[in-house]
Amino acid sequence: MLSKIIRNFIAKRVAGRSDDGIMITLKDPKKVEMLENIMADLLMRNGIDPRAITSEQQLKNIINQIEAASKQTTQSGIR
Protein backbone atom coordinates (compact mmCIF):
# COMPACT_ATOMS: atom_id res chain seq x y z
CA MET A 1 0.00 0.00 0.00
CA LEU A 2 1.52 3.27 -1.11
CA SER A 3 -0.49 5.81 0.79
CA LYS A 4 -3.37 5.60 3.22
CA ILE A 5 -4.60 8.97 1.95
CA ILE A 6 -4.91 7.66 -1.61
CA ARG A 7 -6.65 4.49 -0.39
CA ASN A 8 -9.18 6.45 1.68
CA PHE A 9 -9.82 8.89 -1.19
CA ILE A 10 -10.46 6.05 -3.64
CA ALA A 11 -12.63 4.16 -1.15
CA LYS A 12 -14.83 7.22 -0.68
CA ARG A 13 -15.25 7.65 -4.44
CA VAL A 14 -16.01 3.96 -5.05
CA ALA A 15 -18.36 3.49 -2.09
CA GLY A 16 -20.92 6.04 -3.17
CA ARG A 17 -23.91 7.10 -1.13
CA SER A 18 -27.47 5.91 -0.80
CA ASP A 19 -30.51 8.19 -1.03
CA ASP A 20 -30.35 9.08 2.66
CA GLY A 21 -26.66 10.03 2.45
CA ILE A 22 -25.28 6.99 4.25
CA MET A 23 -22.11 5.46 2.83
CA ILE A 24 -22.65 2.13 1.08
CA THR A 25 -20.19 -0.59 2.02
CA LEU A 26 -17.78 -1.86 -0.59
CA LYS A 27 -18.58 -5.20 -2.14
CA ASP A 28 -15.11 -5.83 -3.54
CA PRO A 29 -12.11 -4.46 -1.60
CA LYS A 30 -9.80 -5.60 -4.43
CA LYS A 31 -11.43 -2.95 -6.62
CA VAL A 32 -10.15 -0.26 -4.24
CA GLU A 33 -6.67 -1.76 -4.34
CA MET A 34 -6.70 -1.84 -8.15
CA LEU A 35 -7.90 1.77 -8.39
CA GLU A 36 -5.31 2.80 -5.79
CA ASN A 37 -2.56 1.32 -7.98
CA ILE A 38 -3.97 3.07 -11.06
CA MET A 39 -4.02 6.40 -9.18
CA ALA A 40 -0.44 5.87 -7.96
CA ASP A 41 0.64 5.09 -11.53
CA LEU A 42 -1.06 8.25 -12.81
CA LEU A 43 0.70 10.32 -10.15
CA MET A 44 4.10 8.76 -10.89
CA ARG A 45 3.70 9.28 -14.66
CA ASN A 46 3.15 12.97 -13.90
CA GLY A 47 6.29 13.20 -11.73
CA ILE A 48 4.60 13.09 -8.31
CA ASP A 49 5.68 10.75 -5.53
CA PRO A 50 2.47 9.25 -4.05
CA ARG A 51 4.20 8.79 -0.68
CA ALA A 52 4.80 12.56 -0.47
CA ILE A 53 1.08 13.39 -0.39
CA THR A 54 0.14 14.54 3.09
CA SER A 55 -3.59 15.31 2.86
CA GLU A 56 -6.68 14.50 0.87
CA GLN A 57 -7.00 18.15 -0.19
CA GLN A 58 -3.47 18.06 -1.60
CA LEU A 59 -4.40 14.91 -3.56
CA LYS A 60 -7.54 16.60 -4.94
CA ASN A 61 -5.51 19.64 -6.03
CA ILE A 62 -2.96 17.43 -7.79
CA ILE A 63 -5.70 15.49 -9.59
CA ASN A 64 -7.32 18.76 -10.69
CA GLN A 65 -3.98 20.01 -12.05
CA ILE A 66 -3.42 16.76 -13.96
CA GLU A 67 -6.93 16.89 -15.44
CA ALA A 68 -6.52 20.56 -16.42
CA ALA A 69 -3.22 19.82 -18.15
CA SER A 70 -4.78 16.86 -19.92
CA LYS A 71 -7.70 18.95 -21.19
CA GLN A 72 -5.31 21.66 -22.34
CA THR A 73 -3.23 19.23 -24.40
CA THR A 74 -6.29 17.58 -25.97
CA GLN A 75 -7.77 20.90 -27.01
CA SER A 76 -4.72 21.93 -29.01
CA GLY A 77 -4.19 20.82 -32.58
CA ILE A 78 -5.64 21.43 -36.00
CA ARG A 79 -9.19 22.70 -36.06
C-alpha positions as CSV (number, residue, x, y, z in Angstrom):
1,M,0.0,0.0,0.0
2,L,1.5,3.3,-1.1
3,S,-0.5,5.8,0.8
4,K,-3.4,5.6,3.2
5,I,-4.6,9.0,2.0
6,I,-4.9,7.7,-1.6
7,R,-6.7,4.5,-0.4
8,N,-9.2,6.5,1.7
9,F,-9.8,8.9,-1.2
10,I,-10.5,6.0,-3.6
11,A,-12.6,4.2,-1.1
12,K,-14.8,7.2,-0.7
13,R,-15.3,7.6,-4.4
14,V,-16.0,4.0,-5.0
15,A,-18.4,3.5,-2.1
16,G,-20.9,6.0,-3.2
17,R,-23.9,7.1,-1.1
18,S,-27.5,5.9,-0.8
19,D,-30.5,8.2,-1.0
20,D,-30.4,9.1,2.7
21,G,-26.7,10.0,2.5
22,I,-25.3,7.0,4.3
23,M,-22.1,5.5,2.8
24,I,-22.6,2.1,1.1
25,T,-20.2,-0.6,2.0
26,L,-17.8,-1.9,-0.6
27,K,-18.6,-5.2,-2.1
28,D,-15.1,-5.8,-3.5
29,P,-12.1,-4.5,-1.6
30,K,-9.8,-5.6,-4.4
31,K,-11.4,-3.0,-6.6
32,V,-10.1,-0.3,-4.2
33,E,-6.7,-1.8,-4.3
34,M,-6.7,-1.8,-8.2
35,L,-7.9,1.8,-8.4
36,E,-5.3,2.8,-5.8
37,N,-2.6,1.3,-8.0
38,I,-4.0,3.1,-11.1
39,M,-4.0,6.4,-9.2
40,A,-0.4,5.9,-8.0
41,D,0.6,5.1,-11.5
42,L,-1.1,8.3,-12.8
43,L,0.7,10.3,-10.2
44,M,4.1,8.8,-10.9
45,R,3.7,9.3,-14.7
46,N,3.2,13.0,-13.9
47,G,6.3,13.2,-11.7
48,I,4.6,13.1,-8.3
49,D,5.7,10.8,-5.5
50,P,2.5,9.2,-4.1
51,R,4.2,8.8,-0.7
52,A,4.8,12.6,-0.5
53,I,1.1,13.4,-0.4
54,T,0.1,14.5,3.1
55,S,-3.6,15.3,2.9
56,E,-6.7,14.5,0.9
57,Q,-7.0,18.1,-0.2
58,Q,-3.5,18.1,-1.6
59,L,-4.4,14.9,-3.6
60,K,-7.5,16.6,-4.9
61,N,-5.5,19.6,-6.0
62,I,-3.0,17.4,-7.8
63,I,-5.7,15.5,-9.6
64,N,-7.3,18.8,-10.7
65,Q,-4.0,20.0,-12.1
66,I,-3.4,16.8,-14.0
67,E,-6.9,16.9,-15.4
68,A,-6.5,20.6,-16.4
69,A,-3.2,19.8,-18.1
70,S,-4.8,16.9,-19.9
71,K,-7.7,19.0,-21.2
72,Q,-5.3,21.7,-22.3
73,T,-3.2,19.2,-24.4
74,T,-6.3,17.6,-26.0
75,Q,-7.8,20.9,-27.0
76,S,-4.7,21.9,-29.0
77,G,-4.2,20.8,-32.6
78,I,-5.6,21.4,-36.0
79,R,-9.2,22.7,-36.1
